[in-house]
Amino acid sequence: MVDVTVFRYGHRIARDKRITTHIALVARAFGAKKIIIDNRDEGIEEVVEDVNNRFGDDFEIETGVNWKKFIKNWDGLIVHLTMYGESIADVADEIKKHDKILAIVGSKKVPGEFYSMADFNVAVGNQPHSEVAALALFMHYITDGKWIDRKFYGKFQVIPQKRGKRVLEMDYVKMLRDEGCSQEVIDHSLKVQRLAMKIAERIKRNGIKVDMNTVYLASLFHDIGRSKTHGINHIVEGANIARRLGLPEKVVRAIEHHGGAGIDKEDAVKLGLPPKDYTPRTIEEEIVAHADNLTGNGYRSIDEVVKKFEEKAGKKAAEKVKNLHKKLSELCDIDVGELI
């Protein structure tokens, strides 16, 4: 599907909290990648994060962003949703040709600059109505309705039925088993997940933003490629399997980048991997990689891990592991080893 970011302009914390929350949830459910909100609102951030953790997705939210600076620096198509614009039915096909779209949704009278800054001013009907409905229909048009078939990976899944409520807890261990992972790999993965979540929770408690659902999923699925091979190529095989299963792209990248503390392009070629950089780039990827470093059949100290890497992969790889341990320990305000 197309890559859509939603920008919510004019959010008033006292008045718009409920409606802006609904816009964020619609953006997430209908396939947008991220929502940006001009005024800082930690409450809405917490709601979206909670929904992601319970029901899945790597949907992102950022609040307190200056609209002029953000829109000026946007390097994709800009679509302003307004009842004074062109009909969505007339311009949807043209909009869909673009890979990266910013959809601006106002909550009050918007500055006249929006109309000139936008590549398209788009109307979802020319009568006054909810901006939530406008965004939902816009997303439906530009995704050709495919948003409804998206897979979500969280702790719970809602099962559609005629009457009543049916919510199932996701059985990810069964997914690992169905893909051919041994019980040894599954036991290891559960241990990695426990440690990764402890690290993530500690870092988050210190005020640093961490995508907990990505850590939860990536730490459990990091070794799914071992259903195909136990060689270093399991990181590539794992990423391929994760994409086939429809796991979020942030999870896929964490699986692909979990080898040690990162494998650069030069070393990748030496190891027989496709030639590119496999270094963890995000805090989530770093947490998963290092939780794996500290976990074998049981947990091990950083000294043991560094010694192992020196013997098997050389001093360069060992130094990377040591530096990653130091970085995460600083973010935790405690040596990561103490969380074991």
C-alpha positions in Angstrom: 0.0 0.0 0.0 1.0 3.6 -0.4 3.1 5.3 2.3 0.8 7.8 4.1 1.6 10.2 6.9 -1.3 12.2 8.5 -0.7 15.7 9.8 -3.3 16.9 12.3 -3.3 20.7 12.3 -4.9 22.9 15.0 -5.3 20.3 17.8 -6.7 21.9 20.9 -5.9 19.7 23.9 -8.9 20.8 26.0 -11.4 20.6 23.1 -10.2 18.1 20.5 -8.7 15.2 22.4 -11.4 12.7 21.6 -11.7 13.6 17.9 -8.0 13.8 17.3 -7.6 10.4 19.0 -10.2 9.0 16.6 -8.3 10.5 13.7 -5.1 8.8 14.9 -6.9 5.4 15.3 -8.5 5.7 11.8 -5.1 6.6 10.3 -3.6 3.5 12.0 -6.5 1.1 11.1 -6.7 2.3 7.5 -3.1 1.9 6.7 -1.2 5.1 7.3 2.3 4.8 8.6 2.4 7.7 11.0 0.4 10.7 12.5 2.0 14.0 13.3 0.1 16.4 15.6 1.0 20.0 15.9 0.5 20.5 19.6 2.1 18.3 22.3 -0.3 15.7 23.8 1.2 12.9 25.7 -2.3 11.5 26.5 -3.0 10.7 22.8 0.5 9.3 22.4 -0.2 6.9 25.3 -3.6 5.8 23.8 -2.0 5.0 20.4 0.9 3.1 22.0 -1.5 1.1 24.1 -3.6 0.1 21.0 -0.4 -0.8 19.2 0.7 -3.0 22.0 -2.6 -4.8 22.4 -3.7 -5.1 18.8 -0.5 -4.8 16.8 1.2 -2.6 14.2 4.2 -0.3 14.1 2.1 2.8 13.5 4.0 5.9 14.8 2.8 9.1 16.5 4.6 12.3 17.2 3.1 15.4 18.8 4.3 18.9 19.3 5.6 19.4 15.7 5.8 22.8 14.0 3.6 22.6 10.9 5.4 25.2 8.8 8.8 23.5 9.3 7.5 20.0 8.8 5.4 20.7 5.7 8.1 22.8 4.1 10.6 19.9 4.5 8.2 17.2 3.3 9.7 15.4 0.3 6.5 13.7 -1.0 3.1 14.6 -2.2 0.9 16.9 -0.1 -2.8 16.4 0.1 -5.0 18.8 2.0 -8.4 17.4 3.0 -11.1 20.2 2.7 -14.7 20.3 1.5 -13.7 23.1 -0.9 -11.3 20.9 -2.9 -11.6 18.6 -5.9 -13.7 15.5 -5.5 -11.7 12.5 -4.2 -13.3 10.4 -6.9 -11.8 12.6 -9.6 -8.2 12.7 -8.3 -7.7 9.4 -6.4 -6.0 7.7 -9.3 -3.5 10.5 -9.8 -2.7 10.6 -6.1 -2.1 6.8 -6.0 0.7 7.2 -8.5 2.8 8.7 -5.7 4.8 6.6 -3.2 4.9 9.0 -0.3 1.9 11.1 0.7 1.2 13.6 3.5 -2.5 14.0 4.3 -3.3 17.3 6.2 -6.4 17.2 8.4 -7.4 20.4 10.1 -9.4 20.8 13.3 -10.3 24.5 12.8 -10.0 27.1 10.1 -6.7 26.4 8.5 -4.3 29.1 7.2 -4.7 30.0 3.6 -1.2 28.8 3.0 -2.4 25.3 3.1 -4.2 25.6 -0.1 -1.2 26.9 -2.0 1.3 24.5 -0.3 -0.8 21.4 -1.2 -0.3 19.5 -4.4 -4.0 18.5 -4.1 -6.9 20.1 -2.2 -9.3 17.2 -1.9 -12.9 17.1 -0.9 -14.6 14.0 0.4 -18.0 15.4 -0.3 -18.7 19.1 -0.4 -20.9 19.3 2.7 -19.8 20.0 6.3 -19.0 16.7 8.1 -16.5 15.0 10.4 -12.8 15.1 9.5 -12.7 11.5 10.8 -15.0 10.4 8.1 -13.1 12.4 5.5 -9.8 10.7 6.4 -11.4 7.3 6.5 -12.9 7.6 3.0 -9.7 9.2 1.6 -7.6 6.2 2.9 -10.2 3.8 1.5 -10.0 5.4 -2.0 -6.2 5.5 -2.2 -5.7 2.0 -0.9 -8.4 0.6 -3.2 -10.1 -0.8 0.0 -7.1 -3.1 0.6 -6.7 -1.7 4.2 -9.4 -4.1 5.3 -7.2 -7.1 4.5 -4.2 -5.9 6.5 -2.7 -8.2 9.1 -2.1 -6.9 12.6 0.3 -8.5 15.1 -0.4 -7.6 18.7 -1.2 -9.5 21.8 -4.9 -9.9 20.9 -7.0 -10.4 17.8 -10.6 -9.5 17.4 -12.6 -12.3 15.5 -15.5 -11.0 13.5 -18.9 -12.7 14.3 -22.6 -12.0 14.0 -23.2 -11.4 17.7 -21.1 -11.0 20.9 -17.4 -10.4 21.3 -14.6 -12.8 20.5 -11.1 -11.7 21.3 -8.2 -14.2 21.1 -4.8 -14.0 22.5 -2.3 -14.5 19.7 -0.3 -17.8 19.8 3.0 -16.7 18.4 4.8 -19.8 19.7 2.6 -21.9 17.5 3.6 -19.7 14.6 7.2 -20.5 15.3 6.5 -24.1 15.6 4.4 -24.1 12.4 7.4 -22.6 10.5 9.6 -25.5 11.7 11.5 -24.0 14.6 12.7 -26.5 17.1 11.8 -26.5 20.8 15.4 -25.4 21.6 15.0 -22.3 19.3 11.6 -21.5 20.8 12.9 -21.7 24.4 15.8 -19.5 23.5 13.5 -17.0 21.8 11.2 -16.8 24.8 14.3 -16.1 27.0 15.5 -13.4 24.6 12.0 -11.8 24.7 11.9 -11.7 28.5 15.2 -9.9 28.7 14.5 -7.6 25.7 11.2 -6.5 27.3 13.0 -5.8 30.7 15.6 -3.7 28.9 12.9 -1.8 26.9 10.8 -1.2 29.9 13.7 0.2 31.9 14.8 2.5 29.0 11.2 3.7 28.5 10.9 4.4 32.3 13.8 6.8 31.8 11.8 8.9 29.4 13.1 7.5 26.1 10.6 6.5 23.4 10.6 2.8 22.7 8.2 0.9 20.4 7.3 -1.9 22.9 5.3 -3.9 20.4 8.2 -4.1 18.0 10.5 -5.3 20.8 7.9 -7.8 21.9 7.5 -9.3 18.4 11.1 -9.0 17.1 12.6 -10.6 20.2 10.4 -13.6 19.9 10.7 -14.0 16.1 14.4 -13.0 15.8 15.5 -16.6 15.2 12.6 -17.8 13.0 15.2 -18.1 10.2 16.7 -21.0 12.1 13.8 -23.1 10.8 15.9 -23.0 7.5 19.5 -22.7 8.6 21.6 -22.3 11.8 24.3 -20.4 9.8 24.6 -16.6 9.8 22.2 -16.6 6.8 19.4 -17.2 9.3 19.1 -13.5 9.7 18.2 -13.1 6.0 16.0 -16.2 5.9 14.2 -14.9 9.0 13.5 -11.5 7.4 12.1 -13.3 4.3 9.8 -15.4 6.4 8.7 -12.4 8.5 7.8 -10.5 5.3 5.8 -13.5 4.0 3.9 -13.7 7.3 3.1 -10.0 7.0 4.9 -8.9 10.2 5.5 -5.1 10.5 8.5 -3.8 8.6 10.1 -2.6 11.8 10.1 -6.2 13.1 11.5 -7.5 9.8 14.4 -5.1 10.0 15.1 -6.0 13.6 15.3 -9.6 12.7 17.6 -8.9 9.8 19.9 -6.7 12.0 20.2 -8.8 15.1 23.5 -10.5 14.3 25.9 -9.7 17.1 26.0 -5.9 17.4 25.8 -5.4 13.7 27.5 -6.7 10.5 28.8 -4.1 8.1 28.8 -4.5 4.3 32.5 -5.6 4.2 32.0 -8.3 6.8 28.7 -9.4 5.2 30.5 -10.2 2.0 33.1 -12.2 3.9 30.3 -14.1 5.6 28.5 -14.9 2.4 25.5 -12.6 3.1 23.9 -10.4 0.5 26.2 -7.4 0.3 24.7 -4.7 2.5 24.9 -3.2 6.0 23.2 -5.3 8.8 23.9 -2.9 11.6 21.0 -2.2 14.0 19.8 1.3 13.5 17.0 1.9 16.0 16.8 1.5 19.7 14.4 -1.4 19.2 16.9 -3.2 16.9 19.7 -2.7 19.4 17.7 -4.0 22.3 16.8 -7.2 20.4 20.3 -7.7 19.1 21.9 -7.4 22.6 19.2 -9.4 24.4 20.2 -12.2 22.0 23.9 -11.6 22.6 23.3 -12.2 26.3 21.2 -15.3 25.9 22.2 -18.8 24.9 20.4 -21.8 26.5 20.6 -19.5 29.5 21.7 -16.0 30.2 25.4 -15.1 30.2 27.6 -12.2 31.4 28.9 -9.5 29.1 32.5 -10.8 29.8 31.5 -14.2 28.6 29.9 -12.8 25.5 32.9 -10.5 24.6 35.3 -13.5 25.0 33.1 -15.6 22.8 32.9 -13.0 20.1 36.7 -12.5 20.2 37.3 -16.2 19.7 34.7 -16.7 17.0 34.3 -13.4 15.1 37.4 -11.4 16.1 38.2 -8.2 18.1 36.2 -5.9 15.8 32.9 -7.8 16.5 33.7 -8.1 20.2 34.3 -4.3 20.5 31.0 -3.6 18.8 29.2 -5.8 21.4 31.0 -4.1 24.2 30.0 -0.7 22.9 26.4 -1.7 22.5 26.3 -3.1 26.1 27.7 0.2 27.3 25.2 2.3 25.3 22.2 0.3 26.5 23.4 0.3 30.1 23.7 4.1 30.0 20.1 4.3 28.7 18.9 2.0 31.4 20.9 3.8 34.2 22.0 0.4 35.3 24.3 -2.3 33.9 22.1 -4.4 31.5 23.6 -7.5 33.1 21.8 -6.7 36.4 18.4 -7.1 34.6 19.1 -10.8 34.0 
